[in-house]
Amino acid sequence: MGKKLGIILGVVGVVLVVVAIVWWVVLAPSLTKLPNDIDVTMSFEGVLTQYVDSTTGQALPPGKEVAIPFTVLRTFASAADKYTSSTAVCTDTIAMTIAGQERPAQVSQYALDRKSRLCVPSNENWAYSPKIVLSDRPGHYGPLFPGGLAQGDTLSAFFNDVNKAFDVKAAEKIKDYNGLGITAMKIDATRPAAEYYAPIAQAVLGGQGLPMELTFAQLSAQLKAKGLDLGALMAALATVAKPEDLQALQAITQQPIKVIYKQESGDVIYIEEKTGATVGADFDRTTLMDLDTTNLLGALSIIGKYANDPTLGPSITAAMKAAGQLAQAGSTKVFNQSMSITAASEKTLAADAASKASQIDLVRVWVPLIIVIVGAIGLVLGGFLLFKKRKVVVPTA
């Protein structure tokens, strides 16, 4: 009986150890993959600062910027009917209320690997409209980061507005983040100015009333406000310029001037260290504007031919100098959006993240550890009983 029991305990012990290994390697990752019932809400408060007069398109004088408080309700949720065993599809909905008026919600969608959380190839990867598919997203992180990052780690994160990926850094590990009883990793997502993706600029900025192009007359008005009266100069030039030059200048003035928008960011995101769940965020994004100066430079090159004219020469020289100064002035700020997750929302997010972290510990550590311990006990007891049964007693003479 002892030998049989020892064999049984030994076999059970081996089986349990194998089960623990399989649990660690196979089951634990599958049990911690993105679920199909994600529904996370984040509340933000922030300020929109406008640097350009929305009526005239002219830059506002320093100190005359317009600051408007706003709130944002952001909801990140599963599109469960679009899930597969390996891919999660989630919607990211941003509803902004500014000056008491709710703007139309901005919706984006992500196709994510359920284990790694990296974006995967799919037509479900779109921003602001299903028609704006972002095929460059795959292989980069979207709004979800992985857990288990160490300080100094870098990740490639994709940003929709500029249709481009940038490296973000796990900059600091913060214990007891904001007194909420969790350990958070600070993600530095600062990035330099990059040009808006044209379809998104049209959909988002154009939808807000910002122009995608200017007429030459509008450009001349903006230049005049900055000290360069191009219209007067061209009118005076009509008395001395050659017909072919006047014809070329006339053709240039009929062409639109493209407006180029850029975005730069000083974003900081805080994630719970084990789950990667967002528990805090400070978003600071500035939209900048440049003009495609190809036509303007073409006009100035024609005007420059007459710099030696005794009457117009001084005006042309001054205009060329002013144009050079404007070119060196850099981009024009259009607006800045600065917002942070509210304290109440942080508390809710932290509690949810702490609960999920406990579940991860249970699945990844405690369950397989208990199985190993029980299996080890079975092996020890089985070995003891077998050893005891086989012990030979030598009779005395």
Secondary structure, DSSP 8 states (H G I E B T S, - for coil): -HHHHHHHHHHHHHHHHHHHHHIIIIIHHHHTS--S--EEEEEEEEEEEE-B-TTT--B--TT--EEEEEEEEEEEEE-GGG--SSEEEEEEEEEEEETTEE---EEEEEEEETTT-BB-S-TT-EESSTTSB-TT-TTSB-S---S---TT-EEEEEETTTTEEEEEEEEEEETTGGGSS--EEEEEEEEEEEE--HHHIIIIIGGGT--SEE-HHHHHHHHHHTT--HHHHHHHHTTTS-HHHHHHHHHHHTS-EEEEEEEEEEEEEEEETTT--EEEEEEEEEEEEEE--HHHHHHHHHHGGGTT-TTTHHHHHHHHHHHHHHHHT--EEEEEEEEEE-HHHHHHHHHHHHHHHHHHHIIIIIHHHHHHHHHHHHHHHHHHHHHHHH-------
